[in-house]
Amino acid sequence: MRKSTQLANRVIKTIGCANGLGGRQLGCENAVEVIKKSPFMANVAKRLDIQWGPIIEEVNTGRHAKALGGVTQTCRQLAHHTRQVIENKNELLVFGGDHSCAIGTWSGVATAMRPIGDIGLIWVDAHMDAHTPETSDSGNIHGMPIAHLLGFGDKNLKRIGDRLPKILPHNLCLVGIRDYESAEQELLEKLGVKIFYANDVERRGITDIMQEAQYIVSRNTVGFGLSIDLDGFDVSYAPAVGTPAADGINAMEFVKAMLMIDMTKLIATEIVEFLPRFDDSNKTSEQLVANLVEYIYKTKHFQLDSVIEIAQRVGRSEEIQQKISQSL
Ligand SMILES: NC(=[NH2+])NCCC[C@H](N)C(=O)O
């Protein structure tokens, strides 16, 4: 068999995290079962090789600040599974859950990649999610994953997998930000994290912003992750979220932008904060989840196959394929 055909056939290992106790409103814990049964996802699965793995059930120790213990245990389990998928050199796709699951997802990915190098992360969101338990007014852990991934906040939550920060500030980019508190902004600015606010997106267009973000998260890393909070998008494309914010990213422009950015170093994707009971009668948000998966992975696979094909023509395919499999 030609190696290009082998590479074209990529399995996407999918993990669900049925968590919602870190959110402002309950309901994100139902997202995974809705996505798993979704006819829109079934359609996508005809064109992409999506294989469902475990669904992690959350540990309940209470809501708001009291959720901390439970979220830590849930994230530990999730990190165990995401780490395994990456160590087995598979594509990884995670469906949350509220955004606190990101601590689990990226702790697992970062520790799996640690022997090779640092990972980058593009965080698409209306919010900065950069509180620590000390600075948060709401106590909701879905407002805290970025701080913990950077090595701040609760000592157990920031030390899942290993004791090191999971993402370094210069390898992180936030995109679409428009609703935040000053303590979060101060922390991120002090650390030098690149923030693309919603008005930057408005001014420059999402393609330009995503291209720069991809460059930033790739230049000092072995690859990057994509964490997509549905509330990053305008509510007309993603009504089913628990913490909506006006004037979000145009989702159609975003999926088109996917075609224009270099996805060959994408290590894993996470889609979170889908709250099914708030979806409209057309299931607009559910459709968006399916569209995101399709555009992201078709683009990535197409780009990888193109690289292989060109390399074969110029007689360097062995070397290039080796590089690609190392980076996966
Ligand atoms: N992942 C989210 N939806 N985060 C919203 C956070 C909202 C607010 N900043 C808080 O900390 O409570």
The ligand as an SDF file (V2000), in Angstrom:
LIG
                    3D

 12 11  0  0  0  0  0  0  0  0999 V2000
  -16.0920   28.9930   30.4640 N   0  0  0  0  0  0  0  0  0  0  0  0
  -16.9150   29.9990   30.7000 C   0  0  0  0  0  0  0  0  0  0  0  0
  -18.0850   30.0380   30.1340 N   0  0  0  0  0  0  0  0  0  0  0  0
  -16.5040   30.9360   31.5380 N   0  0  0  0  0  0  0  0  0  0  0  0
  -17.2870   32.0630   31.9430 C   0  0  0  0  0  0  0  0  0  0  0  0
  -16.6870   32.7810   33.1150 C   0  0  0  0  0  0  0  0  0  0  0  0
  -17.5150   33.9510   33.5520 C   0  0  0  0  0  0  0  0  0  0  0  0
  -16.9200   34.7600   34.6960 C   0  0  0  0  0  0  0  0  0  0  0  0
  -15.6970   35.4270   34.3120 N   0  0  0  0  0  0  0  0  0  0  0  0
  -16.6670   33.8730   35.9040 C   0  0  0  0  0  0  0  0  0  0  0  0
  -15.5350   33.6280   36.2250 O   0  0  0  0  0  0  0  0  0  0  0  0
  -17.6060   33.4080   36.5150 O   0  0  0  0  0  0  0  0  0  0  0  0
  1  2  1  0
  2  3  2  0
  2  4  1  0
  4  5  1  0
  5  6  1  0
  6  7  1  0
  7  8  1  0
  8  9  1  0
  8 10  1  0
 10 11  2  0
 10 12  1  0
M  CHG  1   3   1
M  END
$$$$
